[in-house]
Amino acid sequence: MSVEFDFRKELITIIPNLRAFATSLTGSFDRADDLVQETLVKAWDKQHTFQPGTNLKAWLFTILRNEFYTQMRKKGREVQDVDGIHAMQLAGHPEQQGHLDLQDFRKALDLLPDDQREALVLIGASGFSYEEAADICKCAVGTIKSRVSRARTRIAEILGVEGDGDYGPDSISSQIIGVAPAA
Amino acid sequence: MSDRENEDEKLQTGQTQKSQRTGSELGIGASIGKQLKAYYDDVASEPVPDRFLSLLDALDQAESASKKNRE
């Protein structure tokens, strides 16, 4: 059926975003990909509930986020417990060795409470509006705004204290040049 | 004393250059935004791993198989 073929194609275009969001939630590349896999299976099973013309990306992010928190509850452990382990796992990932300049930022991000981190990522990186992010996180728009604002302040504090000296314009511009694809 | 003033001037000049491109936003806020994007795109720019393409193929096949069985 052509409708299903399109669903598959659309799904594939969103996988890179799902992986990036999952990485920010789990703090581990391996766990992120397992989470994306669960999400794809769930999404496939309930694709009939997706309304064509609505935002598939937001729909998938919602499934992924729900799956993540369901798993966390099942394991009976708080996300906060793995603070620090997050950063260590990411730091030890061989593919990341070329991006050492991102490590301070990763550590800072991992120190944020989960609700602030996910709000910051959804708004600042995934490209969602405050309204969409509020839908995904099932909270009020104002709540998302204040979480993003607190997250920014906290990261600035962490980097200001811990990344002093490495946080000048020079290191940032070299980071952008090193990471962003030449446009 | 005059040395210290010179250093302050240098710092201020650096700060001005940094925030020029970002308009009203503070330099620190803009740099957090850039680092956040770099962190995210680090993963999001990777090609889709084969395991997910295979998974979708398998799901697709399982679905067509079960449909045929029902008919």
gemmi code that builds the backbone of each chain (N, CA, C; Angstrom):
import gemmi

chains = {
    "A": [
        ("MET", (0.845, -1.207, 0.000), (0.000, 0.000, 0.000), (0.873, 1.246, 0.000)),
        ("SER", (0.555, 2.200, -0.843), (1.424, 3.363, -1.015), (1.470, 4.218, 0.258)),
        ("VAL", (0.393, 4.233, 1.036), (0.365, 5.016, 2.263), (1.436, 4.512, 3.229)),
        ("GLU", (1.570, 3.190, 3.330), (2.556, 2.605, 4.225), (3.968, 2.886, 3.733)),
        ("PHE", (4.153, 2.859, 2.444), (5.466, 3.141, 1.875), (5.896, 4.554, 2.235)),
        ("ASP", (4.989, 5.502, 2.142), (5.300, 6.877, 2.515), (5.630, 6.984, 4.007)),
        ("PHE", (4.884, 6.272, 4.811), (5.121, 6.300, 6.251), (6.555, 5.846, 6.541)),
        ("ARG", (6.954, 4.784, 5.878), (8.305, 4.258, 6.059), (9.346, 5.297, 5.646)),
        ("LYS", (9.093, 5.919, 4.495), (10.050, 6.919, 3.986), (10.167, 8.103, 4.938)),
        ("GLU", (9.022, 8.578, 5.404), (9.014, 9.711, 6.342), (9.729, 9.341, 7.640)),
        ("LEU", (9.474, 8.120, 8.084), (10.098, 7.618, 9.309), (11.624, 7.707, 9.200)),
        ("ILE", (12.127, 7.262, 8.054), (13.580, 7.219, 7.865), (14.193, 8.624, 7.920)),
        ("THR", (13.484, 9.601, 7.366), (14.049, 10.961, 7.369), (14.139, 11.527, 8.791)),
        ("ILE", (13.346, 10.989, 9.707), (13.325, 11.536, 11.069), (14.253, 10.768, 12.017)),
        ("ILE", (14.725, 9.601, 11.586), (15.593, 8.780, 12.447), (16.821, 9.543, 12.974)),
        ("PRO", (17.528, 10.329, 12.151), (18.683, 11.062, 12.701), (18.305, 11.973, 13.871)),
        ("ASN", (17.159, 12.623, 13.788), (16.699, 13.471, 14.889), (16.331, 12.641, 16.120)),
        ("LEU", (15.711, 11.492, 15.888), (15.349, 10.616, 17.011), (16.608, 10.141, 17.738)),
        ("ARG", (17.646, 9.819, 16.969), (18.891, 9.352, 17.584), (19.540, 10.453, 18.423)),
        ("ALA", (19.514, 11.664, 17.904), (20.126, 12.782, 18.631), (19.356, 13.069, 19.922)),
        ("PHE", (18.030, 13.061, 19.832), (17.211, 13.311, 21.028), (17.408, 12.182, 22.038)),
        ("ALA", (17.417, 10.935, 21.535), (17.602, 9.775, 22.417), (18.957, 9.826, 23.111)),
        ("THR", (19.973, 10.289, 22.402), (21.296, 10.418, 23.017), (21.273, 11.411, 24.169)),
        ("SER", (20.548, 12.499, 23.972), (20.479, 13.504, 25.036), (19.698, 12.966, 26.239)),
        ("LEU", (18.712, 12.104, 26.002), (17.934, 11.540, 27.112), (18.731, 10.475, 27.864)),
        ("THR", (19.342, 9.557, 27.129), (19.990, 8.407, 27.770), (21.434, 8.672, 28.150)),
        ("GLY", (22.092, 9.586, 27.432), (23.491, 9.848, 27.696), (24.403, 8.736, 27.194)),
        ("SER", (23.858, 7.829, 26.390), (24.661, 6.714, 25.884), (24.256, 6.419, 24.447)),
        ("PHE", (25.240, 6.267, 23.575), (24.930, 6.033, 22.168), (24.245, 4.684, 21.968)),
        ("ASP", (24.711, 3.671, 22.701), (24.122, 2.340, 22.555), (22.684, 2.317, 23.058)),
        ("ARG", (22.480, 2.905, 24.222), (21.118, 2.936, 24.771), (20.216, 3.795, 23.899)),
        ("ALA", (20.781, 4.822, 23.317), (19.987, 5.694, 22.436), (19.469, 4.905, 21.245)),
        ("ASP", (20.327, 4.101, 20.637), (19.895, 3.341, 19.462), (18.897, 2.244, 19.829)),
        ("ASP", (19.053, 1.655, 21.018), (18.043, 0.690, 21.473), (16.694, 1.384, 21.642)),
        ("LEU", (16.741, 2.587, 22.193), (15.511, 3.356, 22.403), (14.864, 3.729, 21.069)),
        ("VAL", (15.679, 4.098, 20.098), (15.148, 4.429, 18.767), (14.505, 3.188, 18.149)),
        ("GLN", (15.151, 2.037, 18.340), (14.594, 0.792, 17.798), (13.213, 0.506, 18.402)),
        ("GLU", (13.098, 0.614, 19.731), (11.802, 0.426, 20.390), (10.766, 1.395, 19.841)),
        ("THR", (11.214, 2.633, 19.637), (10.318, 3.677, 19.148), (9.797, 3.336, 17.751)),
        ("LEU", (10.686, 2.848, 16.888), (10.279, 2.523, 15.512), (9.268, 1.369, 15.511)),
        ("VAL", (9.503, 0.375, 16.359), (8.562, -0.757, 16.440), (7.197, -0.273, 16.929)),
        ("LYS", (7.205, 0.554, 17.990), (5.955, 1.108, 18.534), (5.240, 1.937, 17.468)),
        ("ALA", (6.001, 2.794, 16.811), (5.411, 3.691, 15.808), (4.799, 2.883, 14.668)),
        ("TRP", (5.491, 1.819, 14.286), (4.990, 0.987, 13.188), (3.666, 0.337, 13.585)),
        ("ASP", (3.629, -0.192, 14.824), (2.418, -0.868, 15.314), (1.222, 0.077, 15.369)),
        ("LYS", (1.466, 1.336, 15.711), (0.334, 2.247, 15.871), (0.278, 3.311, 14.776)),
        ("GLN", (0.835, 2.998, 13.622), (0.847, 4.003, 12.549), (-0.563, 4.391, 12.096)),
        ("HIS", (-1.530, 3.480, 12.298), (-2.917, 3.810, 11.924), (-3.475, 4.936, 12.792)),
        ("THR", (-2.873, 5.166, 13.973), (-3.364, 6.244, 14.835), (-2.757, 7.596, 14.463)),
        ("PHE", (-1.749, 7.577, 13.596), (-1.169, 8.854, 13.166), (-2.069, 9.515, 12.122)),
        ("GLN", (-2.353, 10.788, 12.319), (-3.193, 11.513, 11.383), (-2.314, 12.201, 10.345)),
        ("PRO", (-2.392, 11.741, 9.081), (-1.587, 12.375, 8.032), (-1.851, 13.884, 7.990)),
        ("GLY", (-0.814, 14.634, 7.773), (-0.969, 16.089, 7.745), (-0.592, 16.720, 9.068)),
        ("THR", (-0.586, 15.911, 10.151), (-0.092, 16.440, 11.421), (1.413, 16.172, 11.505)),
        ("ASN", (2.025, 16.643, 12.577), (3.482, 16.621, 12.688), (4.014, 15.240, 13.083)),
        ("LEU", (4.539, 14.518, 12.092), (5.045, 13.157, 12.356), (6.249, 13.188, 13.298)),
        ("LYS", (7.080, 14.219, 13.121), (8.286, 14.313, 13.962), (7.885, 14.447, 15.441)),
        ("ALA", (6.926, 15.330, 15.715), (6.476, 15.514, 17.099), (5.830, 14.232, 17.626)),
        ("TRP", (5.081, 13.560, 16.751), (4.426, 12.294, 17.122), (5.471, 11.252, 17.522)),
        ("LEU", (6.534, 11.140, 16.731), (7.596, 10.170, 17.007), (8.386, 10.538, 18.260)),
        ("PHE", (8.657, 11.833, 18.437), (9.381, 12.283, 19.629), (8.568, 11.949, 20.891)),
        ("THR", (7.236, 12.093, 20.788), (6.381, 11.787, 21.935), (6.474, 10.308, 22.290)),
        ("ILE", (6.433, 9.447, 21.248), (6.539, 8.005, 21.480), (7.888, 7.674, 22.122)),
        ("LEU", (8.948, 8.256, 21.579), (10.295, 7.978, 22.089), (10.429, 8.408, 23.550)),
        ("ARG", (9.929, 9.600, 23.838), (10.019, 10.121, 25.204), (9.221, 9.250, 26.179)),
        ("ASN", (7.996, 8.872, 25.777), (7.179, 7.996, 26.627), (7.888, 6.671, 26.875)),
        ("GLU", (8.447, 6.120, 25.821), (9.153, 4.842, 25.922), (10.328, 4.964, 26.893)),
        ("PHE", (11.051, 6.073, 26.789), (12.199, 6.287, 27.664), (11.775, 6.308, 29.135)),
        ("TYR", (10.758, 7.099, 29.462), (10.344, 7.206, 30.864), (9.680, 5.931, 31.370)),
        ("THR", (9.003, 5.207, 30.473), (8.445, 3.909, 30.865), (9.574, 2.954, 31.231)),
        ("GLN", (10.608, 2.919, 30.414), (11.756, 2.045, 30.695), (12.432, 2.426, 32.004)),
        ("MET", (12.581, 3.734, 32.216), (13.235, 4.194, 33.439), (12.448, 3.747, 34.664)),
        ("ARG", (11.126, 3.845, 34.570), (10.285, 3.442, 35.706), (10.384, 1.940, 35.937)),
        ("LYS", (10.369, 1.183, 34.840), (10.465, -0.279, 34.954), (11.756, -0.680, 35.638)),
        ("LYS", (12.815, 0.004, 35.284), (14.105, -0.337, 35.883), (14.181, 0.135, 37.326)),
        ("GLY", (13.180, 0.920, 37.719), (13.117, 1.366, 39.104), (14.277, 2.226, 39.525)),
        ("ARG", (14.782, 2.990, 38.548), (15.914, 3.836, 38.920), (15.718, 5.205, 38.288)),
        ("GLU", (16.111, 6.197, 39.037), (15.944, 7.565, 38.572), (17.023, 7.924, 37.555)),
        ("VAL", (16.629, 8.768, 36.615), (17.598, 9.185, 35.600), (18.788, 9.893, 36.243)),
        ("GLN", (18.493, 10.615, 37.312), (19.552, 11.380, 37.984), (20.684, 10.483, 38.485)),
        ("ASP", (20.347, 9.203, 38.761), (21.350, 8.297, 39.309), (22.515, 8.060, 38.360)),
        ("VAL", (22.269, 8.248, 37.082), (23.334, 7.944, 36.127), (24.093, 9.207, 35.702)),
        ("ASP", (23.853, 10.296, 36.375), (24.658, 11.505, 36.131), (26.130, 11.145, 36.264)),
        ("GLY", (26.926, 11.684, 35.394), (28.351, 11.367, 35.504), (28.680, 10.133, 34.687)),
        ("ILE", (27.890, 9.070, 34.868), (28.075, 7.889, 34.021), (27.797, 8.293, 32.573)),
        ("HIS", (26.761, 9.109, 32.390), (26.446, 9.674, 31.072), (27.692, 10.225, 30.392)),
        ("ALA", (28.294, 11.150, 31.106), (29.429, 11.863, 30.529), (30.583, 10.907, 30.255)),
        ("MET", (30.774, 9.950, 31.166), (31.866, 9.003, 30.983), (31.645, 8.129, 29.754)),
        ("GLN", (30.404, 7.676, 29.584), (30.110, 6.822, 28.443), (30.327, 7.581, 27.136)),
        ("LEU", (29.870, 8.810, 27.122), (30.019, 9.602, 25.904), (31.487, 9.899, 25.636)),
        ("ALA", (32.210, 10.199, 26.705), (33.621, 10.538, 26.542), (34.405, 9.343, 26.011)),
        ("GLY", (33.961, 8.131, 26.411), (34.705, 6.944, 26.030), (34.337, 6.396, 24.670)),
        ("HIS", (33.345, 6.994, 24.040), (32.891, 6.488, 22.752), (33.922, 6.802, 21.676)),
        ("PRO", (34.429, 5.763, 20.982), (35.538, 5.993, 20.041), (35.192, 7.001, 18.942)),
        ("GLU", (33.953, 6.985, 18.478), (33.586, 7.907, 17.399), (33.649, 9.357, 17.842)),
        ("GLN", (33.657, 9.575, 19.153), (33.599, 10.939, 19.653), (34.977, 11.544, 19.884)),
        ("GLN", (36.024, 10.778, 19.637), (37.352, 11.279, 19.959), (37.695, 12.552, 19.178)),
        ("GLY", (37.125, 12.682, 18.010), (37.404, 13.871, 17.218), (36.641, 15.098, 17.692)),
        ("HIS", (35.755, 14.911, 18.651), (34.929, 16.023, 19.099), (35.152, 16.301, 20.581)),
        ("LEU", (36.412, 16.264, 20.969), (36.738, 16.475, 22.372), (36.278, 17.842, 22.857)),
        ("ASP", (36.217, 18.791, 21.926), (35.848, 20.140, 22.338), (34.375, 20.231, 22.741)),
        ("LEU", (33.610, 19.188, 22.490), (32.213, 19.182, 22.916), (32.030, 18.570, 24.302)),
        ("GLN", (33.111, 18.034, 24.849), (32.947, 17.274, 26.093), (32.515, 18.115, 27.280)),
        ("ASP", (33.040, 19.326, 27.377), (32.632, 20.193, 28.481), (31.142, 20.474, 28.396)),
        ("PHE", (30.672, 20.688, 27.167), (29.264, 20.977, 26.999), (28.414, 19.757, 27.370)),
        ("ARG", (28.859, 18.565, 26.939), (28.140, 17.324, 27.274), (28.016, 17.161, 28.778)),
        ("LYS", (29.135, 17.384, 29.469), (29.123, 17.234, 30.924), (28.153, 18.218, 31.552)),
        ("ALA", (28.177, 19.454, 31.050), (27.288, 20.482, 31.590), (25.836, 20.082, 31.366)),
        ("LEU", (25.545, 19.578, 30.179), (24.186, 19.167, 29.834), (23.730, 18.028, 30.745)),
        ("ASP", (24.649, 17.128, 31.049), (24.315, 15.981, 31.892), (24.037, 16.379, 33.336)),
        ("LEU", (24.531, 17.536, 33.737), (24.293, 17.986, 35.108), (22.903, 18.608, 35.280)),
        ("LEU", (22.225, 18.843, 34.163), (20.884, 19.455, 34.254), (19.855, 18.421, 34.700)),
        ("PRO", (18.806, 18.880, 35.404), (17.666, 17.993, 35.653), (17.063, 17.558, 34.305)),
        ("ASP", (16.479, 16.350, 34.270), (15.967, 15.806, 33.004), (14.977, 16.738, 32.303)),
        ("ASP", (14.083, 17.327, 33.093), (13.041, 18.149, 32.447), (13.642, 19.383, 31.783)),
        ("GLN", (14.697, 19.926, 32.399), (15.332, 21.100, 31.790), (16.142, 20.710, 30.558)),
        ("ARG", (16.824, 19.568, 30.653), (17.643, 19.129, 29.526), (16.783, 18.849, 28.301)),
        ("GLU", (15.684, 18.124, 28.504), (14.864, 17.791, 27.336), (14.219, 19.045, 26.736)),
        ("ALA", (13.816, 19.983, 27.584), (13.222, 21.227, 27.070), (14.250, 22.002, 26.248)),
        ("LEU", (15.463, 22.092, 26.773), (16.525, 22.814, 26.065), (16.818, 22.176, 24.703)),
        ("VAL", (16.886, 20.844, 24.673), (17.205, 20.137, 23.422), (16.060, 20.282, 22.415)),
        ("LEU", (14.833, 20.129, 22.874), (13.685, 20.211, 21.961), (13.601, 21.595, 21.321)),
        ("ILE", (13.818, 22.629, 22.120), (13.701, 24.003, 21.622), (14.974, 24.450, 20.901)),
        ("GLY", (16.111, 24.189, 21.525), (17.361, 24.745, 21.017), (18.011, 23.956, 19.893)),
        ("ALA", (17.648, 22.664, 19.760), (18.339, 21.849, 18.757), (17.387, 21.099, 17.825)),
        ("SER", (16.298, 20.557, 18.355), (15.403, 19.754, 17.510), (14.511, 20.611, 16.618)),
        ("GLY", (14.424, 21.888, 16.925), (13.676, 22.795, 16.066), (12.170, 22.829, 16.329)),
        ("PHE", (11.745, 22.427, 17.514), (10.317, 22.495, 17.834), (9.958, 23.873, 18.387)),
        ("SER", (8.686, 24.229, 18.191), (8.170, 25.462, 18.795), (7.889, 25.169, 20.275)),
        ("TYR", (7.691, 26.235, 21.056), (7.350, 26.037, 22.468), (6.056, 25.238, 22.594)),
        ("GLU", (5.117, 25.470, 21.697), (3.828, 24.769, 21.739), (4.029, 23.268, 21.479)),
        ("GLU", (4.836, 22.963, 20.453), (5.090, 21.556, 20.128), (5.823, 20.852, 21.273)),
        ("ALA", (6.813, 21.531, 21.825), (7.576, 20.945, 22.934), (6.665, 20.708, 24.139)),
        ("ALA", (5.745, 21.623, 24.370), (4.800, 21.466, 25.488), (3.908, 20.247, 25.258)),
        ("ASP", (3.484, 20.037, 24.007), (2.687, 18.845, 23.663), (3.487, 17.573, 23.921)),
        ("ILE", (4.735, 17.576, 23.454), (5.576, 16.385, 23.591), (5.802, 16.054, 25.071)),
        ("CYS", (6.043, 17.070, 25.880), (6.330, 16.855, 27.301), (5.083, 16.879, 28.175)),
        ("LYS", (3.936, 17.065, 27.544), (2.658, 17.097, 28.268), (2.671, 18.097, 29.427)),
        ("CYS", (3.072, 19.322, 29.110), (3.039, 20.361, 30.132), (2.658, 21.685, 29.468)),
        ("ALA", (2.558, 22.728, 30.262), (2.149, 24.023, 29.735), (3.301, 24.697, 28.977)),
        ("VAL", (2.940, 25.562, 28.034), (3.940, 26.300, 27.257), (4.847, 27.113, 28.189)),
        ("GLY", (4.241, 27.741, 29.193), (5.016, 28.543, 30.136), (6.040, 27.712, 30.905)),
        ("THR", (5.674, 26.452, 31.175), (6.591, 25.545, 31.877), (7.816, 25.270, 31.022)),
        ("ILE", (7.576, 25.012, 29.718), (8.704, 24.780, 28.802), (9.605, 26.006, 28.768)),
        ("LYS", (8.984, 27.184, 28.658), (9.780, 28.418, 28.575), (10.663, 28.583, 29.799)),
        ("SER", (10.091, 28.331, 30.982), (10.895, 28.548, 32.180), (11.969, 27.464, 32.321)),
        ("ARG", (11.665, 26.240, 31.862), (12.692, 25.187, 31.913), (13.876, 25.521, 31.001)),
        ("VAL", (13.558, 26.012, 29.797), (14.628, 26.381, 28.858), (15.472, 27.498, 29.456)),
        ("SER", (14.794, 28.461, 30.035), (15.496, 29.605, 30.596), (16.396, 29.186, 31.763)),
        ("ARG", (15.870, 28.315, 32.635), (16.675, 27.843, 33.762), (17.846, 26.983, 33.273)),
        ("ALA", (17.580, 26.189, 32.223), (18.640, 25.339, 31.669), (19.789, 26.184, 31.135)),
        ("ARG", (19.441, 27.244, 30.394), (20.470, 28.134, 29.836), (21.300, 28.779, 30.947)),
        ("THR", (20.606, 29.246, 31.964), (21.302, 29.898, 33.070), (22.246, 28.925, 33.763)),
        ("ARG", (21.740, 27.709, 34.002), (22.527, 26.698, 34.711), (23.764, 26.310, 33.889)),
        ("ILE", (23.573, 26.114, 32.597), (24.712, 25.725, 31.747), (25.750, 26.837, 31.712)),
        ("ALA", (25.271, 28.065, 31.639), (26.202, 29.197, 31.640), (27.013, 29.218, 32.930)),
        ("GLU", (26.334, 28.913, 34.041), (27.022, 28.870, 35.334), (28.073, 27.759, 35.339)),
        ("ILE", (27.650, 26.572, 34.895), (28.570, 25.422, 34.918), (29.782, 25.683, 34.030)),
        ("LEU", (29.527, 26.133, 32.821), (30.628, 26.368, 31.885), (31.461, 27.564, 32.325)),
        ("GLY", (30.803, 28.522, 32.943), (31.510, 29.704, 33.411), (32.507, 29.340, 34.497)),
        ("VAL", (32.118, 28.388, 35.340), (32.981, 27.997, 36.444), (33.998, 26.951, 35.983)),
        ("GLU", (33.489, 25.918, 35.311), (34.363, 24.786, 34.992), (35.140, 24.974, 33.691)),
        ("GLY", (34.554, 25.720, 32.782), (35.202, 25.835, 31.476), (35.921, 27.163, 31.318)),
        ("ASP", (36.255, 27.807, 32.425), (36.893, 29.116, 32.367), (38.183, 29.032, 31.556)),
        ("GLY", (38.343, 29.958, 30.611), (39.566, 29.959, 29.819), (39.389, 29.196, 28.507)),
        ("ASP", (38.629, 28.105, 28.548), (38.377, 27.349, 27.318), (37.106, 27.832, 26.633)),
        ("TYR", (36.544, 28.856, 27.174), (35.214, 29.216, 26.744), (35.194, 30.551, 26.002)),
        ("GLY", (36.336, 30.915, 25.471), (36.417, 32.181, 24.751), (35.888, 32.054, 23.345)),
        ("PRO", (35.796, 33.164, 22.643), (35.291, 33.167, 21.268), (36.113, 32.252, 20.354)),
        ("ASP", (37.430, 32.167, 20.619), (38.285, 31.372, 19.743), (37.920, 29.892, 19.771)),
        ("SER", (37.751, 29.347, 20.987), (37.454, 27.915, 21.081), (36.072, 27.629, 20.509)),
        ("ILE", (35.169, 28.573, 20.643), (33.819, 28.350, 20.103), (33.832, 28.372, 18.587)),
        ("SER", (34.538, 29.327, 18.019), (34.515, 29.387, 16.553), (35.235, 28.186, 15.950)),
        ("SER", (36.316, 27.724, 16.607), (37.006, 26.555, 16.061), (36.109, 25.330, 16.178)),
        ("GLN", (35.295, 25.313, 17.224), (34.379, 24.210, 17.419), (33.336, 24.185, 16.301)),
        ("ILE", (32.815, 25.336, 15.977), (31.794, 25.417, 14.926), (32.409, 24.996, 13.598)),
        ("ILE", (33.611, 25.481, 13.329), (34.264, 25.124, 12.070), (34.535, 23.624, 12.027)),
        ("GLY", (34.940, 23.066, 13.198), (35.279, 21.648, 13.243), (34.073, 20.740, 13.112)),
        ("VAL", (32.915, 21.175, 13.559), (31.765, 20.282, 13.652), (30.768, 20.485, 12.522)),
        ("ALA", (30.501, 21.753, 12.208), (29.468, 22.010, 11.206), (29.973, 21.637, 9.819)),
        ("PRO", (29.119, 20.988, 9.017), (29.524, 20.677, 7.646), (29.709, 21.965, 6.850)),
        ("ALA", (30.733, 21.995, 6.011), (30.973, 23.203, 5.225), (29.787, 23.467, 4.308)),
        ("ALA", (29.155, 24.592, 4.494), (27.935, 24.876, 3.723), (28.286, 25.638, 2.445)),
    ],
    "B": [
        ("MET", (48.366, 50.055, 37.212), (46.977, 50.493, 37.112), (46.572, 50.654, 35.655)),
        ("SER", (47.489, 51.263, 34.888), (47.145, 51.473, 33.483), (47.143, 50.136, 32.727)),
        ("ASP", (48.009, 49.216, 33.188), (48.014, 47.885, 32.592), (46.657, 47.212, 32.740)),
        ("ARG", (46.138, 47.330, 33.941), (44.861, 46.687, 34.214), (43.765, 47.282, 33.308)),
        ("GLU", (43.840, 48.587, 33.126), (42.830, 49.235, 32.268), (42.915, 48.689, 30.836)),
        ("ASN", (44.160, 48.514, 30.388), (44.343, 47.978, 29.040), (43.722, 46.580, 28.906)),
        ("GLU", (43.951, 45.779, 29.947), (43.400, 44.426, 29.898), (41.881, 44.452, 29.855)),
        ("ASP", (41.332, 45.331, 30.673), (39.866, 45.464, 30.672), (39.373, 45.845, 29.284)),
        ("GLU", (40.090, 46.725, 28.642), (39.690, 47.164, 27.304), (39.693, 45.992, 26.329)),
        ("LYS", (40.752, 45.187, 26.430), (40.855, 44.014, 25.544), (39.662, 43.090, 25.737)),
        ("LEU", (39.346, 42.848, 26.998), (38.240, 41.944, 27.301), (36.941, 42.477, 26.724)),
        ("GLN", (36.762, 43.793, 26.895), (35.516, 44.390, 26.408), (35.442, 44.327, 24.885)),
        ("THR", (36.574, 44.542, 24.238), (36.586, 44.478, 22.778), (36.199, 43.080, 22.307)),
        ("GLY", (36.791, 42.074, 22.979), (36.473, 40.691, 22.626), (34.992, 40.399, 22.780)),
        ("GLN", (34.446, 40.894, 23.866), (33.041, 40.663, 24.157), (32.155, 41.311, 23.086)),
        ("THR", (32.545, 42.513, 22.659), (31.745, 43.221, 21.657), (31.743, 42.458, 20.334)),
        ("GLN", (32.927, 41.997, 19.930), (33.011, 41.260, 18.668), (32.153, 40.002, 18.717)),
        ("LYS", (32.196, 39.350, 19.878), (31.492, 38.079, 20.025), (29.979, 38.269, 19.879)),
        ("SER", (29.462, 39.372, 20.439), (28.014, 39.511, 20.468), (27.465, 40.278, 19.262)),
        ("GLN", (28.369, 40.746, 18.401), (27.884, 41.522, 17.259), (26.919, 40.747, 16.377)),
        ("ARG", (27.250, 39.479, 16.133), (26.448, 38.697, 15.201), (25.116, 38.267, 15.796)),
        ("THR", (25.011, 38.335, 17.104), (23.847, 37.754, 17.739), (22.805, 38.785, 18.156)),
        ("GLY", (23.011, 40.021, 17.783), (22.011, 41.048, 18.059), (21.790, 41.246, 19.540)),
        ("SER", (20.539, 41.119, 19.954), (20.185, 41.463, 21.328), (20.616, 40.374, 22.315)),
        ("GLU", (20.861, 39.175, 21.805), (21.162, 38.076, 22.711), (22.547, 38.255, 23.334)),
        ("LEU", (22.674, 37.865, 24.584), (23.976, 37.929, 25.247), (24.927, 36.946, 24.595)),
        ("GLY", (26.215, 37.285, 24.566), (27.206, 36.408, 23.948), (27.163, 35.005, 24.525)),
        ("ILE", (27.039, 34.897, 25.834), (27.069, 33.576, 26.468), (25.866, 32.733, 26.045)),
        ("GLY", (24.706, 33.347, 25.951), (23.508, 32.611, 25.534), (23.640, 32.096, 24.121)),
        ("ALA", (24.202, 32.918, 23.239), (24.365, 32.524, 21.839), (25.369, 31.383, 21.724)),
        ("SER", (26.434, 31.437, 22.521), (27.433, 30.376, 22.408), (26.888, 29.060, 22.952)),
        ("ILE", (26.031, 29.117, 23.949), (25.387, 27.894, 24.432), (24.516, 27.311, 23.324)),
        ("GLY", (23.793, 28.174, 22.629), (22.963, 27.723, 21.516), (23.781, 27.032, 20.437)),
        ("LYS", (24.945, 27.609, 20.139), (25.811, 27.026, 19.105), (26.359, 25.677, 19.560)),
        ("GLN", (26.773, 25.614, 20.807), (27.317, 24.348, 21.312), (26.245, 23.273, 21.376)),
        ("LEU", (25.044, 23.690, 21.732), (23.919, 22.748, 21.780), (23.653, 22.174, 20.391)),
        ("LYS", (23.654, 23.043, 19.392), (23.439, 22.589, 18.008), (24.564, 21.653, 17.566)),
        ("ALA", (25.788, 22.019, 17.918), (26.936, 21.189, 17.535), (26.840, 19.809, 18.191)),
        ("TYR", (26.449, 19.798, 19.469), (26.267, 18.549, 20.218), (25.202, 17.682, 19.552)),
        ("TYR", (24.100, 18.285, 19.183), (22.961, 17.561, 18.595), (23.300, 17.081, 17.183)),
        ("ASP", (23.864, 17.976, 16.375), (24.157, 17.643, 14.975), (25.268, 16.603, 14.858)),
        ("ASP", (26.080, 16.511, 15.909), (27.127, 15.501, 15.937), (26.516, 14.115, 15.691)),
        ("VAL", (25.349, 13.876, 16.294), (24.640, 12.608, 16.088), (23.690, 12.709, 14.897)),
        ("ALA", (22.962, 13.815, 14.812), (21.908, 13.942, 13.794), (22.458, 14.002, 12.371)),
        ("SER", (23.751, 14.287, 12.220), (24.316, 14.366, 10.870), (24.845, 13.010, 10.403)),
        ("GLU", (24.841, 12.021, 11.309), (25.297, 10.681, 10.908), (24.263, 10.022, 10.003)),
        ("PRO", (24.718, 9.204, 9.039), (23.762, 8.491, 8.188), (22.942, 7.498, 9.021)),
        ("VAL", (21.750, 7.179, 8.543), (20.885, 6.238, 9.261), (21.558, 4.856, 9.288)),
        ("PRO", (21.789, 4.296, 10.470), (22.442, 2.974, 10.553), (21.599, 1.888, 9.871)),
        ("ASP", (22.288, 0.926, 9.301), (21.616, -0.162, 8.576), (20.615, -0.913, 9.448)),
        ("ARG", (20.925, -1.002, 10.750), (20.043, -1.801, 11.623), (18.608, -1.275, 11.583)),
        ("PHE", (18.452, 0.036, 11.401), (17.096, 0.592, 11.391), (16.401, 0.357, 10.054)),
        ("LEU", (17.177, 0.403, 8.973), (16.602, 0.120, 7.656), (16.162, -1.342, 7.590)),
        ("SER", (17.015, -2.238, 8.119), (16.662, -3.667, 8.156), (15.423, -3.891, 9.010)),
        ("LEU", (15.368, -3.180, 10.135), (14.218, -3.312, 11.040), (12.924, -2.926, 10.322)),
        ("LEU", (12.955, -1.800, 9.613), (11.748, -1.349, 8.912), (11.364, -2.324, 7.805)),
        ("ASP", (12.378, -2.873, 7.126), (12.104, -3.898, 6.103), (11.403, -5.094, 6.732)),
        ("ALA", (11.937, -5.532, 7.883), (11.368, -6.694, 8.570), (9.925, -6.417, 9.006)),
        ("LEU", (9.688, -5.233, 9.537), (8.336, -4.866, 9.974), (7.378, -4.855, 8.781)),
        ("ASP", (7.885, -4.314, 7.684), (7.102, -4.230, 6.449), (6.723, -5.633, 5.968)),
        ("GLN", (7.719, -6.518, 5.956), (7.492, -7.887, 5.473), (6.554, -8.649, 6.397)),
        ("ALA", (6.747, -8.484, 7.696), (5.887, -9.169, 8.664), (4.437, -8.744, 8.459)),
        ("GLU", (4.259, -7.460, 8.162), (2.910, -6.934, 7.987), (2.263, -7.484, 6.713)),
        ("SER", (3.001, -7.494, 5.612), (2.419, -8.018, 4.368), (2.134, -9.500, 4.494)),
        ("ALA", (2.996, -10.214, 5.218), (2.789, -11.656, 5.415), (1.509, -11.907, 6.197)),
        ("SER", (1.288, -11.132, 7.257), (0.097, -11.360, 8.073), (-1.167, -10.962, 7.307)),
        ("LYS", (-1.034, -9.978, 6.418), (-2.182, -9.581, 5.603), (-2.568, -10.701, 4.645)),
        ("LYS", (-1.549, -11.312, 4.056), (-1.806, -12.397, 3.099), (-2.481, -13.568, 3.804)),
        ("ASN", (-2.025, -13.818, 5.014), (-2.598, -14.931, 5.783), (-4.078, -14.707, 6.073)),
        ("ARG", (-4.418, -13.455, 6.304), (-5.815, -13.140, 6.629), (-6.725, -13.299, 5.410)),
        ("GLU", (-6.148, -13.047, 4.228), (-6.972, -13.091, 3.022), (-7.339, -14.521, 2.613)),
    ],
}
model = gemmi.Model(1)
for chain_id, residues in chains.items():
    chain = gemmi.Chain(chain_id)
    for i, (resn, *xyz) in enumerate(residues, 1):
        res = gemmi.Residue()
        res.name, res.seqid = resn, gemmi.SeqId(i, " ")
        for name, pos in zip(("N", "CA", "C"), xyz):
            atom = gemmi.Atom()
            atom.name, atom.element = name, gemmi.Element(name[0])
            atom.pos, atom.b_iso = gemmi.Position(*pos), 0.0
            res.add_atom(atom)
        chain.add_residue(res)
    model.add_chain(chain)
structure = gemmi.Structure()
structure.add_model(model)
structure.setup_entities()
